[in-house]
Amino acid sequence: MQSEQGVPKGIMAVLKERGLWPEGRFLLECKGPCPSNSCCARTLLASQPDFQEQTSVIEETVKKRGHLVAFDPKFHCETNFIERYWAACKRLARQRCDYTFAHLRVQVPLILKEVPLETIRAFHRKAWRYIDAYHKGLEGPLAEWVVKKYKSHRRLPTKTVEEFVCEKEKE
């Protein structure tokens, strides 16, 4: 349910309860980069210490069962080697599938073990090359080109972005 300012009533109630609701118009979220921690309702609420310390239900459930939880950045499948591993597994599953659930239940455990360890390691190295490219400030097609071109020594050379662009234009 929305309030009169477009902010959900639950968020508005929590902010008012804490004395953080400003007078006048207040946005649900910013239309660009947030200039401060109090520019919009979501950012203000997310900056509160108890909201920052709260763990998700998934994290709590996994920890209760004695496992560790590590979350990767959202929407960065190229930095997560598991995505490439799953793609390889799905490709094998499609090749062998007779499109029955019973057959799939038998095949999936076998397929998960069938992708060679060296292939999984190659996926991992490629993910780290993307991470290195992003860390050095490259993005988009330039990062993709650099990751494809520089495969040795598990890291990108320490050239500048301008040198990468010049080298690519020569090809």
N, C-alpha and C positions, 0 to 999 in steps of 0.2 A: 504494500500500500504506500503510495507516494504522499508526501506532505505538499503544502501549497507552493513550496520552492523547488520541487522536483527531487528533494532529498528523502529517501525512505524514512518512514516514521521511527523505525528502530534506531537508525544511526542518529537521527535528530534527538531522540529521547536520551540516548547515552551521552551525547555531547552536552545537552542541556543539564542533565543530572550532574555532570562534572563541572559545570560552569564555563564551558568552552564554546557555547553557541553564541556567535557574534550577532550584534544588532544589524538589521538590514538584510540585503540579499546575500545568500551564501550558496555556492555551487556544489553539486554532488562531487564532481571531479573537474580538474583543470583541462583546458583544451590544448595544452602544450606542456612543456617542462614546468614543474612546480617551482616557483621562485622561493618558497619557504615551506615550513612544516605546518603552516596554518592557512594555506591559500584555499583549500577546498575541504569538504566534509570527509572524504575518504582518506586523504593524506593526513589530516588532523587526527582522525581516529587511529590510523595505522601508526602514527608516531607515539602513541601512548605506550608506556613501558609494559603494562600488562597485556596489551595486544601484541607487542613484539615478542614477548616471552611465551605466548600461547603456542603449543604444538598442535598439529593437525591430528584428527582421529586416526588416520593411516599411520602416522609416526608413532602415536601412543600404542596402537595395537601391535605394531612390529616390535617395538622396544619391550613390551610386556612378554613377548615370546622369546626374548633373549637375543634379538638380532640388532645390527646397526642399520641406520638409515642414512643414505646420502642422496640428496636431490640434486639433479643437474639443472642448469638454467632452462627455463621454459622456452619452447619454440626454437631450440638450437640443435636440431637433430644431427647436424654435421659434426658437432662436438661430443656426441654420444655414440661410442662404437657399438653399443647394443642395438641401435637402429639398423646398422649395416648387417649385423649378425642375424637379426630378425628377418631382414629382407632376404638374406641367403637361405634361411630356413623356409620362408614362405615360397621361394622359388622352387626348392626341392619338393615341398608339400604339393604344390600345383602340378608338378611333373608326375607325381605318384598317386594323386588323389583319384578315387573313384566316386567322389562327392557323396559319401555316406558318413554320418557322424561316427559310426562304429569303426570304420576303417581309419578315420582321422585320429581317433583316440589311440589306436595302435601305432600309427605312423609318427605322430608328433614326438614322442619320447625318443624314437630311433633317429629321427631327423635332427633333433637338437644335439645329439651326440655325434652326428655324422660330419658336421662342418669342421674341417681340420683346425687344430689349434694354431697352426701357422697363419691360416686365413684370418682367424679372430685377432691374432696379434697384428696383422697387417691393417685390419680395421681400426685397431687401437692406435697404431702409429699415425694413421691418416687423421684420426680425430685430434690427436695432439698437434699435428701440423696446422689444422684449422685453428686450434686454440692459440698457438704461437702467432699465426697470422693476425688474428683478431687482437691479441695482446700488443702487437707492433703497430696497431692502428689501421690495418688494411681491412677492407670490407667489400661485400658484394662480389661482382665478377673479378675484380683484381685479386681478392683473397683466394677465390676459387682457382684462378690461373696460377698463382704462386704455389698453392698446395699441390697442384697437378705437376708443375714443373720441377719443384725442388723436393726430391724424395730421399735424398741421402742425409746421413748424419743426424737424423731424427730432429732436425731443427732447420729453420729458414736461415739463409745467410744474413749477415748484418748490413745489407745494402739499404739505401734509403728508398722510400716509396717512389721518388722521381726516377731512380735508376731502373726500378721494376717497370715503370711505365715506358721508358725509353727502350728497354730491351724488348718489351712486348710489341711496340710499334715497329721495330725492325723486322720482326717475323712475318 
